[in-house]
Amino acid sequence: MTAPVDVLVTHRIGPRPQGETVATAYRMDGECIWETQLTAEPPGVNAECLAHTITTGHDTFAVTVEYVALVTDGTR
């Protein structure tokens, strides 16, 4: 009978290089109903939020960034 052996495996997770990243944002509080279009350019969502704040003074948004994730075992 052999003793069990612990093996440390290092994994990483991040955006899949061939995957698409999309983002959107919406106004979180107050009476203002405002939302960006879903876009494949996440920095553009931040720019739209900044522009909305400059125009209205509203400063709180929910920003969602979504991407396809890839887990690798550290050898790739």
C-alpha positions as CSV (number, residue, x, y, z in Angstrom):
1,M,0.0,0.0,0.0
2,T,1.3,3.5,-0.9
3,A,0.9,6.7,1.0
4,P,-1.1,9.5,-0.7
5,V,0.9,12.3,-2.2
6,D,-0.2,15.9,-2.3
7,V,0.7,17.7,-5.6
8,L,0.3,21.4,-5.9
9,V,-1.2,22.4,-9.2
10,T,-1.2,26.1,-10.2
11,H,-4.0,27.2,-12.4
12,R,-4.8,30.6,-13.8
13,I,-8.0,32.2,-15.1
14,G,-8.4,35.1,-17.4
15,P,-10.0,36.3,-20.6
16,R,-9.7,33.9,-23.5
17,P,-7.6,35.5,-26.2
18,Q,-10.1,34.6,-29.0
19,G,-13.1,35.5,-26.8
20,E,-15.1,38.7,-26.9
21,T,-15.4,41.2,-24.0
22,V,-18.6,43.2,-23.7
23,A,-19.7,45.9,-21.3
24,T,-22.7,47.9,-20.3
25,A,-23.6,50.4,-17.5
26,Y,-26.7,51.8,-16.0
27,R,-27.6,54.6,-13.5
28,M,-28.0,53.0,-10.1
29,D,-30.0,55.4,-8.0
30,G,-32.3,58.3,-8.3
31,E,-35.1,59.0,-10.7
32,C,-32.9,59.1,-13.8
33,I,-33.3,56.0,-16.0
34,W,-30.2,55.9,-18.1
35,E,-28.2,53.0,-19.6
36,T,-25.5,52.5,-22.2
37,Q,-25.8,50.1,-25.1
38,L,-24.0,46.8,-24.8
39,T,-20.6,47.3,-26.5
40,A,-17.5,45.3,-27.3
41,E,-15.4,48.4,-26.3
42,P,-15.5,48.5,-22.4
43,P,-13.5,51.8,-22.2
44,G,-16.3,53.4,-24.1
45,V,-18.8,52.6,-21.3
46,N,-16.6,54.5,-18.8
47,A,-16.5,57.4,-21.2
48,E,-20.3,57.4,-21.5
49,C,-20.6,57.3,-17.7
50,L,-18.2,60.3,-17.4
51,A,-20.1,62.2,-20.0
52,H,-23.4,61.5,-18.2
53,T,-22.0,62.7,-14.9
54,I,-20.6,65.9,-16.5
55,T,-24.1,66.6,-18.0
56,T,-26.3,65.7,-15.1
57,G,-24.2,65.5,-11.9
58,H,-25.2,61.8,-11.4
59,D,-22.2,59.9,-10.2
60,T,-23.2,56.3,-9.4
61,F,-23.4,53.5,-12.0
62,A,-23.5,49.8,-12.2
63,V,-20.9,48.7,-14.8
64,T,-20.9,45.1,-16.0
65,V,-18.0,43.6,-18.0
66,E,-18.4,40.1,-19.3
67,Y,-15.9,37.9,-21.1
68,V,-15.2,34.3,-22.0
69,A,-12.8,32.9,-19.4
70,L,-10.1,30.4,-20.0
71,V,-8.5,28.3,-17.2
72,T,-4.9,27.2,-17.8
73,D,-2.8,24.8,-15.7
74,G,0.3,27.1,-15.7
75,T,2.2,25.2,-18.4
76,R,0.5,27.2,-21.2
